[in-house]
Amino acid sequence: MAIIFLIISAIDLILRGEHIANVDAIIAYYFLVIGVLNLLFEYWNESFQKLRIIVSLILLSVLIYYTPEVTKIYPKAYYLPIIILILFLVYQFLRKFYI
């Protein structure tokens, strides 16, 4: 996701302007930081994969919510990680009982 947002940031810099490109770069940075933290935790302990996913999505939502540059351009962007988290939990619940 970080690489995708960096590519989007470059395209936005060309087409839409520097301010929106900076916002996309901030989101890409958040994905990079969360990815590195996940790799460090995975290196120490390979268990708790589902817990890492849940914590990562909540952390991403909090970071987006408390970044004024992001919420000015994308006011409800912090909902997206929460929606993905809910879908993930529903999938895990359904998989446990039906698959």
N, C-alpha and C positions, 0 to 999 in steps of 0.2 A: 504494500500500500504506500510505503514511503516513496518508492521509486515512481509509482504512478502519480503521486502528488507533486513530485519534483518535475515530472514531465508536464503535468498540467500547469505548474507554476511558470515554466518556460514559455508555454503556449500563451498563457494569460499575460505574461510580460510583453509579448509581441502584439497580441490582439487587444487587450483590455486595459493595460496600464500597470504601473509599478505597484500601486497599493494592493490590488487584488492578488498580484503575484506574490507579494510579501505574506499575505494571509495564507495562501496555499503553501508557501514554504514553511510557515510556522506549523501548520498541520502536519506536513511531511516530517518536520523535526520531532514533533510529538510521537509520530509513529516510529521513528528511528530510536528514540530514547526508550520507548516501551518495548520495542523489539530487542534492544540490547539488554534491558533488564530481564526480559524473559529468557534470553540465552544464558545469562549469568545464573539465574535460578535453576534452569535446566541442567547446567553444568554441575551445580552442587547437588541437586536432587531431581531425578527424572520423574518422580511421582507428582501428583497434584496438578496434572495438566489442565483439568477442567477448572480448578480453582484459579490457576494462572490466567486462563481466558477470561473468567468472570472479573477478576481484579483488574486486568488490563483494560477491559472495556469500561469499567467504572472509572478508572483513573483517566482514561482518555476523555470521557464525558466531563469529568471535573476540570481537567486542564482546558478543554474547549470553553466551558462555561465561564471560567475565571480569566479568560484572555479577551480583553475588550476589543482588540483589533479583529478577532475572528467573529465575535458576536455582533459587531457592527455591520459586517458584510453578510454573514450567515447567521441571522438571529436565533434560529432554532437548531443549529447544527449539533448542539450537545444532545439532542434527542436521538440522533442516529446510532451512536454506540449503545444507548439503552435499548432501542428497538432491536438491534442485532443481538444484544444480550438476551432479551425476552424470547426472540426466535430460537436462539441456541438452547435456552432452558426448555422450551416447549419441545424442540427436537429431541433433546436428551430424555425428557419424560416419555414422549411417544415411543422412542426407540427402546426404552426399557420394557414397556408393556406390549408393544405390537411387533417388534422385530426380533 
